[in-house]
Amino acid sequence: MLATKFYLLAKKLSPTHILILAFLLIQFVGCILLWLPISSKTNGVSFIDAFFTATSALCVTGLIVKNTLWQWSLFGKLVIMTLIEIGGLGFMTIIAALFILIGKKITLKERLIIQESLNQLNYKGIVAFVKKISCWVLVMQGFGALVLSIRFMFLPDINFYWAIFLGVFHSISAYCNAGFDLIGNNNMVPFVNDITVNLTVMILITLGGIGYVVIEDCFHVFIDFAYKKLTLLQKFERLKLHSKLVIISSIILTFCGAALIFMCEFTNPATLANSKLSEKIFASFFQSVSARTAGFNSISEHGLRPVSKLITIILMFIGGSPGGTAGGVKTVTFAVLVLSVINAIKGSNRIEIFERTISFYNLQKALTITFFNFAAIFISSLLLSIFHPNLDFLDIIFETSSAVGTVGLTVGVMSHLSTIGKLIICIDMMIGKLGPISIAVALFLKRANTNNIINYPQEKVIIG
């Protein structure tokens, strides 16, 4: 009887409600598992620390209150790795992949949930899309695990099995843009000059954060036109508008971020001053790539100059690309807002790029996401400042931006947070992962009736 009631209730819920409830359920289960003594090397952790770690792993953030290497047992590390995979790929993607393996038919309701989970425009062909993305993820994570495992085998005091586990864990963490590591207190700082580790991690971060839709589009264009003598620019012109915006904005953000960090930290003895020129360039690129929601760091975040922290905050706020494993307001959102400003300066009432027009709905959504993310950072920073008045305000903004952007970079604030402070950061991570619009729709708002044919008269207001 009770099961029937739950079934009927589930049928009435929207895909957004189901995704949020599934997220909360997995978050609770992960918290309980990490709370068990078997998950810790010591006598266990407090409930709030277990909840914080489960939330950070499921939100693929990477912020920690307990050192991942030293605090958690092998079982605890496996729980964290599983939560990262679920959070990065999406609960419904994994369920759909399992259904496909066992031959179970995927219903229309389940297709709609998968569509919502993957942030796709429609549910047609969603099952085939899940098959392709599952294969792609397995191949890329497997490749990353292989390369990293071989490299870790050459480290001193690392046995064969631990090297493999390190490779698998960091490959999953990098591809899912999680930022969890098993290195120790210094994240990737010991590997700042290691080209193999740095390059592999950066590739995984980029491929995970850029989104499979863009990768598939690029693959089809380059394969379909391989036999034609087309230049790289001509091939680029044949990409979808979404892919063009993602690629251009990602390249600009990566190179500009690296250049600014390089200039600001060049003479900083706490970060790059004592490194060779090539190492400074490489570390600057790693910081720029990782700041867009990956959470790994090869230089000290605490040692960054204030201007570099501000640059990192901006990169964390923008984040990765839609449909990927990264967080933030997303590169396309940023691109739409910039294009809106450019077209407004030109005196145009439309947003046009590459002979295409971006709809007003897209601009509305971009503004809404940016506003809510900014509001979440502002409110949580204000609250943390009230409850922790001794902390530096720029460091607080850095930490809240990292949480809302599901990045995981930290300047050391986590170790000073009270229970209330940890809960505030947990809420920030959930907002960043689930999305402010999804949360608002699920909790407070109803979707607008798009069939309403009544249009009220326009009236001008004074702006600026």
Phi, psi and omega in degrees: 000314181294320179297322178297319179297317179296322179295316179294323178294318181297325179293331182277341184284147176282162176305323179296315178298317182296318179297316180293318178295320177297319178300312181296323179295313179296321178300317180293316179297316178299320179298314180297317180297318179287338179284336181295144179302331181295340182276347184245151174282334180262209181278008180110177181236168177288162181297320182294324178289323176294318179296317180298314182294317178297318179296316181296320180290314181292328178274005182045050182262304179101357174289137184227152172247347175229136182299126186296323181288313190270331185278317191263141175286180177300320178298315179298320178295322178294322176297314179298316180296321178294317178297322178297315180297316179297315181293322182287316184270338182099132182304313184289333176295316180293317178298316180297319178297320177294318177300318180296320181296320182270359176082017180281138179287136180264121185284170179298319179300316180293324177296320178294322179293318178297318177302315179295319182296319183270000178060042179266160184283330178210169184264357179291129181074016185291327180293315177297324178296318179297319178300314183292317182291326178294316178296317180299315181296316179299318180294312183291316178293324177295318178297314179298319180295321180296311181297313182293322179297316179298318180294318182292336179295336181271359177281149179291146177063026177243117179277172187301311185291322179291325178296319178296315180297318178299319180296314180295314183299311184287332176293314178296316181297321181288313181297321179278004179058039185270317178086001174289141180221162177239035182270320183143219183278342191252014178054232183267009181303319178298342181252022184301330181256006182270106184295319183300309181294312183297314183293319179297314180296318180295320178296315179297317178300313182295314181294322178290321184279339184280336177095139184293330180302318180291318180298316180296318180297314178297318180299313182295317182297314183288329178283314183297328183252018181295325183280347179266145180276078180250144176285169179298323179294320179294323176293321179298323181296337181273357177286159175291158181301319179303314181296320179298315181295319180296312184295312182295312182294323179294317179296314181298313181296318181295310184288319178294318178298316180295317181297316181293317178295319178301313181292320184285331185254002185306319183252014181276113182295341181278350182228285191248350189301325185267009181260160175289164182301315180297323179291324177296317180296315182295317180294325179293318177294319179298317179297319181293317179293313184291328182296338179271055167091009180275319174091355174278150176218135178255358171230160183292120177291323180295330182276356179297146173289155182308320181294324178290325176297320179295318177299317179295322178299316180297316179297319179294322180295319180288310175078207184267214186243154180299143178085357178258191182268359184274167179248210182083182178285345175090150184296321181292322175302312179300316181296318180297318179294318179295316179296324177298317179295315181299314180291328177293320178296325178287347181089013180269143177263013177231156177259109185237138178202138180052043179059032176227153178249129177272131187292158177296328179298319178297320177295317177302313181296319179298316178296319181296312180298315180297316180297312182295319178294318177296318179297320179297317179294316182296312183293315181293324176295319178297315180294317179296325178294325179290315183278341180226071186294344183275350181277146178294134186294323178296322177294324178294314178298321177302314184291318180291325176295322177295322180288311181294325178277002184048048182268296179108353175291143183217148176254015175100009182288329186305322183289348181256001185279142173278182178300318179297317179298319178295321179295321178298316179295322177299316178298320177300315181296320179293320176298316181294323182280311184284332181095131183298325181291316179299317180294317180296317179296318183289324187262322191236320193255159171249147179296143182292149178279103184285352180271001182290120185264000181278125176242118179284154180294147180278150175216135182283144172235161182272123180245134176085000000 
